[in-house]
Amino acid sequence: MSEACRTAVALACGRFRLALDRPLVMGVINVTPDSFSERGKTASANEAIERARRLAGEGADILDIGAESTRPGAAPVSVAIELARLVPVLTAALELGLPVSVDTRRPEVMRAVLAAGADMINDVAGFRAPGAIEAVAGSAAALCAMHMRGEPATMQDGPVYRDVVRDVRDFLFARANALYAAGVARDRIVLDPGIGFGKTLEDNLRLLRAIERLAALGYPVLVGVSRKSMIGQLTGRGVEDRLAGSLGAALAAVARGARIVRVHDVAQTRDALAVWQAVGAQP
């Protein structure tokens, strides 16, 4: 494929086709012991299902369920544990009338959740695991390929790039090409620069400033900055006090071309986007 790709106008996402004429808000549902959204407690299935219902009511466009922590230094969990956490929440979320994404990097989990009806697979490893592309290519699901340096347990151990924007852009373009070569339609592919995944604060800022260069590849760009450590580094705030900084980062990403923002605070993000869009609208 040529790099001179047309701008994506819609996303084929399982049971849905999502127009990209406005920014979409993806609500985070973490079913993990260190979840930002569950105040650090182990999130039970019932708690996660209630959160899914709440985010749907707040106006989420997509729900994203994750059951393996990918925070810096996090240790992996088994496939069995990941699926045991995921399946009850996925089953309930699929009844809410919204696209449901599953955040996983394991082909075995991908196959299982696609069989259960997931509309999107969000892979922090960019579908690099052996068998990952084969697990998803024949589905109708949207596929988000993210850039991550190394593994969650080691990704923040002295990350170094020649040129972080060029390196991430080249990686994402290569992953999109690999998916396309496997038969994945272009309108199913989403790209994520992986803010906070093996990057320094300056790396993250450079990537956010360069979203337009990533969007120029012709695929919708997803950005997840909500409550991340870079917000804390810039503001001095703890995880629970990073809402304002997260909203600022989301608006900055959208202003530069991001089409999907992955957030913990859906209602507040929708409000911020509504005001931003109203002010920016032409008379």
N, C-alpha and C positions, 0 to 999 in steps of 0.2 A: 504493500500500500504506500502511496505517496504521503509525505508529511503535510502536503497542502490539502487537508481534509475539510470538507464542509462542516459547518457548525451543526451540532446535534440539536434537533428540535423536539424530540420525544424519546422516551426511554421505554423499551419493551421490558416489562417487569412481571413475568409470570402471568397471573390472571389479569394484569392491568397494563395499560399503556399510558404513561405519565407525560403530560405536556411539560416542556421545560421553558415555557414563556415567562415563568416567575421562579424565584428560588424555592426549592423544596426543603422542608424541615424533616430531618430524620431523628426520631426520638430514641434515646438509648435506654435499653433494658438489660442491665447486667445481672446475671444470676451467678455471682461470684462472691467469695468472702470479703474481697477488698473493694467492692463496688462503691464508686463515688456517689451513686444515686441511692444507696441504701444505708448511708451513714456508717459505713465500715462494718456492718453486720452481715452475717451469712443470710443471703436473700432466699427465703423459701419460695417454692413454686407459687403459693397463694399470694405472697407479697409481690412477686414479679408480675403475676397476672393482673393484680389490682393496679400496679403501675402502668401496665399496657393499656388498661381501660382508661386510666386517668390521662395518659398522653394522647390517646385517641380523642378523648373529649376536649383536650386543649388545642387540637388542630394539627396533630402530627400528620405529615403526608406519607411517611414510611415509619414502621417500627423495626428497630434493629436489636436482635436478641443475641447476647454473648454469654457463654458459660465457661470460658477459659480466660483468666486474666492475662492481658498483654501489657501490663504496666512494666516499666523498667525494673529488672531484677526478678520478675515473676517466674516461678517454676511451672513447667507444663503439668497438665493433669491427664489421666488416661482417657481413651476414647469412651469407655463405659461411663465414667463419671461425667464427661462432657454431655453425652447423650441423655443420661439420667436427669441432668439439670435442664437440658433444652426442651425435650419432647413435650412435657406437660404444658410449659409456657407457650411453645409454638402452637400446639393444638388449640389452646384457648385464644391466642392472638389471631389465628386465622379466621376466627368467627367475627372479628370486629369490622370487617369490610374495608380493611386497609392492606396495602402491600406489606408483607412481612419479610424482613431480611434476617439472615443468620450469619453471625460473625464467627467464622471458623477457618482454620488453615489445614484441616485434616480431610483427605478424600473420603474416608469412611464415614465421617460425619456429614460431609456434603451429600453423599449418596442417600443417606438415611433421611436427612431433613428435606431434600428435594422430593423423595418418595412420599413424605408426609405432607407436602404441599407448599414448601417455602417458595417465595416469589423472587428472592434475591440471595446471592451468596456474597458476603463481604470478607475477602481474604487478605489479612494483613501481610501475608507472605507472597502476594501477587501470583498465586496459582503456580508456584515453583515446585511444590512437593511432587514427587513421582506419583502419577495417576490423578493429580488434581484436575488438570484440564480435561482429561478423559471422563472424570466424574461429572463434570458440569456441562460439557459441550453440547450434548444431545438434549438438554432440558430447554425449557422456555424461560428460565430465570435470568434476570439481570445479574451481571457479574462485575463486582468492584475489585480491581487490582490495585493494591496499595504498595508503596515503597517502604521497606524496612531494612535497615542495615543489621545483618546478623540475626540473632534470636532475642526475644524479650529479656532473657536472663542476662545477656551480655551487650545489648545494643547501645547502651550509654557508656561503654568502656572506651573512652577516648575516640569518638567518631571523627574521621578525617576524610575530606573530599578534595579532589582537584578543583572542581567547580560544582557546588552542590546543586545549583539549578540545572546545569547541563547534565550532570550525572543522573539526577532524578528524572529529568525529562526523557533522556535516552532510555533509562530503565523502563519507564511507563510505556513509551512507544514500542519497545521490544515486547513487553507483555501483551499489549493490545494486538500486535502482529501475531504473536503466538496463539492467542485465542482465535483471531480471525482465520488463521491458517488451519485451525482445527474445526472450522465450520461455524463458529459463533458469529451471528450477524452483528454488524457494527452498532446497531441501535440497542444492543444488549450490554454494551461495554461502558463502564464507568472507571475513571482513574482518580487515585487519591495520592497526594505527595507524601503522606505519612508524617504529619507534623508531630514532633516529639518522639518519633520512632528511629532512634539512632542519629539524632541531630543535636547540635548545640543550639543555644538561644539564637545566635546570629544566623545559623543555618535556617532555623524556623522562620525568622524574620525575612530572610532573603527569599525563601520559597513563597511566603505569603505575598511579598511584593511582586513576585513573578507569576502569579496565577494566570495572567493573560497568556504567557508563553506556553503554559501547560494546556490551557484551553484551546490554543491554536492548533493542537494536534487533532481537534475535531470531535473529541469525546467530552461528555459532561464531567466536570471536575467536582469531586466530593472533598470537603475539608472538615476535619474534626479537630477543633481546638478547645472545646468546652472544658473548663476547669483544669486544664492541663498545667504542668509545672511551668511552662513558659509564661502563663498568665500570673502565676505566683512570683516568678522572677521579675516580671515587669512591674508588678503592683505591690509586692510584699505581703499579699493576702494568702491565707490558708485556703484549703480546698472548698470549704463551705462558704467562703466570702469572695468567690471569684466570678459571681454572676455578671457584674458590670463589665469587667475585663473580657469575659467570654463573649458578651454581646458586642463589644467593640471589635473583637477579632472576627466574629461572624460577619458583621457588616463590612469590614475591610475586605474580607475574602469575597463576599458577594459583589462588592463594588468593582473587584478586579476580575470577575468572570466565573466564580464558583457557582454551580447550579444546585448543589445539595450541601446543606450544612448539617453535621451530625452533632446533636446537642443533648444535654441533660434537662435543660429548662425550656420546654417547648412553648408554653404560653407566652413567656417573656420574649422569646426569640421571634415568635409570630408578631407580637406587638411592635418590636423594634423594626422588623422588616416592613410592616404595614406603614409605619411613619416614614421610614426611609424611602419607600417606593412612592408614597404620596408627595413628598417634597420633591422627589426627582422627576415626577410625571410632567410631561409637556402640557401646557394649557390648551 
